[in-house]
Amino acid sequence: MSFVRCPGGRGEWRCESWWLTIVPGIGLTAIFASAQDWQTVVPAWAMAGGVGATLVIGGLAGFYPALRAARMAPTEALLAP
């Protein structure tokens, strides 16, 4: 069960992979910064670049397995490691 409702169909892999990369990245960074008593002063361009890189990497990391599974029969895709 997921805590995020992703649209079914072709966009589901994108939604899931983005949520699995953005949420932990932002959460772990915030926890680490607060544990070190650091001020969280980040330029907007750095935040945008970080989120953009996260989306690209997460999208590509989710796209390859989804593409591979789409080319298989459903029963074969479920049994594949």
N, C-alpha and C positions, 0 to 999 in steps of 0.2 A: 504494500500500500504506500502510495506516495503522498507527501504533504503538499505537492504542487499539482495542479490540474493542467496537464499538457494536452493540446489538441491531438486527437488521433490522426492516423494517416501519415502522410509523408513528413510532416513537420514535427512529429513526436520525438524522433531521435535528437533533433536540434534543441528542442526545449529541455529534454532531460539532460543532455550533455552540458548545456549552458548552466543549468541550475546546479549540476554537480561540480562545476568549476568555479562559478562566481561566489556562491554562498560560503563554501569553506575558505576560499581565498580571502574574502573580506572579513569573515569571522575570525580566522586565525590571526590575521594582521592586527585587528582591533584588540584581541586578547593579549597578544605579545606586546603591543605598544602600551596598553594600560598596565601590564605587569612590570614594565620597565619605567613607569611614570614618565613616559614621553608625551609631549604635546603632539596632537595629530594635526599638524599643519602641512598639508600636501597641496602643491599647485594643481590647478584644475587640469592642465595639460598632462600631468603625470597620472592623475586618476583616470582620465579619458584613455590615455595610452595603455594603462594597465588593464582596464576593463576591455578595451578593444583587443589586446593580445590574448586575454583570457577567452574571449568569445571565439576568436579564430582558432586557437589551440584546442579548446573544448569542442568546437564544432567539427574540426578535422578528426579529433580522437573519437567522436561519436559517429562520424560519417562512415569511416572505413568498416567497422563491424556491421553497421546497418546495411551498407551496400553489399557486403559479403553475404549476409543472411538473406537479403532480398533476391539474390541469384540462386538460392537453394530452394528445395521443396520444404514446406513448413515442418514436416516431421524430421527431415535431415538437419534443418537449422536448429531445432530444439535439442538434438542429440549431439551437435558439434561442440567441442570444448571451447 
